[in-house]
Amino acid sequence: MRFTSETSSDGVREQLFTLGEIPGVLWTPEGAAGARPLILMGHGGGQHKKAPDIVTRARRFVIELGFAVASVDVPGHGDRPTDERYDRIAAGNQARVEAGEDPAPLIAGFQALVARQTVPEWRAALDALQELEHIGIGPVGYWGVSLGCGLGVPFVAAESRVRAAVLGLGGALASAEAAARITVPVEFLLQWHDERVPRAQGLALFDALASAEKTLHANPGKHGGTPPFELDSTLRFFARHLG
């Protein structure tokens, strides 16, 4: 891991880093020392590691809970180079959707393909982050919706260090098999009128989770309309399970 820049504001230290070819960002309390909980955040499709909603959540986790937060660019996003293979598949899928094909299976297949790359990348990032003195070997959480859910479910299923996860805006076609291996507490976000993920698919993914403690938060509205107050619930959820 190589740090490339560092800034601080309002008590939050932000460090950009690269791990091999993976660009990422780490937020910690300014002057932090010693082990603390770490939350890995997965961004949405077409976004990047410092998308506004990622930064807003990360800063609140740091300021209000004293946690560390990290996010990395997934392939083909942010500061990563264009991936011709993924772009070709995405363009083909878009053409099929415009021709009237159901997008859900296409999205599921694409996310499953990308997850084969991101799961080992995120586990390597977690290894490197926990070697830092101001993070250490503390409890780990995961937050990710939409694409962050499609890639996050197989990551949480594979990574035993994750003790709690906030997931949502994703469907069972992409993730049901991996969801059946998740047993940690989960808070699941669902938009009742989601135009991208059919409601039945979101409910089926929630049902597939093997967690003994799982909570469904369903709100009216479309895919990008999760109410801001859900962040308050997310803070309480992670404080309860990691803090």
Secondary structure as the mmCIF struct_conf table of DSSP 4:
data_model
#
loop_
_struct_conf.conf_type_id
_struct_conf.id
_struct_conf.beg_label_comp_id
_struct_conf.beg_label_asym_id
_struct_conf.beg_label_seq_id
_struct_conf.end_label_comp_id
_struct_conf.end_label_asym_id
_struct_conf.end_label_seq_id
STRN STRN1 ARG A 2 SER A 9
TURN_TY1_P TURN_TY1_P1 ASP A 10 GLY A 11
STRN STRN2 VAL A 12 LEU A 19
TURN_TY1_P TURN_TY1_P2 GLY A 20 GLU A 21
STRN STRN3 ILE A 22 PRO A 29
TURN_TY1_P TURN_TY1_P3 GLU A 30 GLY A 31
BEND BEND1 GLY A 34 GLY A 34
STRN STRN4 LEU A 38 GLY A 42
HELX_LH_PP_P HELX_LH_PP_P1 HIS A 43 GLY A 44
TURN_TY1_P TURN_TY1_P4 GLY A 45 GLY A 46
TURN_TY1_P TURN_TY1_P5 LYS A 49 LYS A 50
HELX_RH_AL_P HELX_RH_AL_P1 PRO A 52 LEU A 65
STRN STRN5 ALA A 68 VAL A 72
HELX_LH_PP_P HELX_LH_PP_P2 ASP A 73 VAL A 74
TURN_TY1_P TURN_TY1_P6 PRO A 75 GLY A 76
BEND BEND2 HIS A 77 HIS A 77
TURN_TY1_P TURN_TY1_P7 GLY A 78 ASP A 79
BEND BEND3 ARG A 80 ARG A 80
HELX_LH_PP_P HELX_LH_PP_P3 PRO A 81 THR A 82
HELX_RH_AL_P HELX_RH_AL_P2 GLU A 84 GLU A 98
TURN_TY1_P TURN_TY1_P8 ALA A 99 GLY A 100
HELX_RH_AL_P HELX_RH_AL_P3 PRO A 103 GLN A 130
TURN_TY1_P TURN_TY1_P9 GLU A 131 GLU A 131
BEND BEND4 LEU A 132 LEU A 132
TURN_TY1_P TURN_TY1_P10 GLU A 133 ILE A 135
BEND BEND5 ILE A 137 ILE A 137
STRN STRN6 VAL A 140 VAL A 145
TURN_TY1_P TURN_TY1_P11 SER A 146 SER A 146
HELX_RH_AL_P HELX_RH_AL_P4 LEU A 147 ALA A 158
TURN_TY1_P TURN_TY1_P12 SER A 160 ARG A 161
STRN STRN7 VAL A 162 GLY A 168
BEND BEND6 LEU A 169 LEU A 169
HELX_RH_AL_P HELX_RH_AL_P5 ALA A 172 ALA A 179
TURN_TY1_P TURN_TY1_P13 ALA A 180 ARG A 181
BEND BEND7 VAL A 184 VAL A 184
STRN STRN8 VAL A 186 GLN A 191
TURN_TY1_P TURN_TY1_P14 TRP A 192 HIS A 193
BEND BEND8 GLU A 195 VAL A 197
HELX_RH_AL_P HELX_RH_AL_P6 ARG A 199 ALA A 208
BEND BEND9 ALA A 212 GLU A 213
STRN STRN9 LYS A 214 ASN A 219
BEND BEND10 PRO A 220 GLY A 221
TURN_TY1_P TURN_TY1_P15 HIS A 223 GLY A 224
TURN_TY1_P TURN_TY1_P16 PRO A 228 PHE A 229
HELX_RH_AL_P HELX_RH_AL_P7 GLU A 230 LEU A 242
#
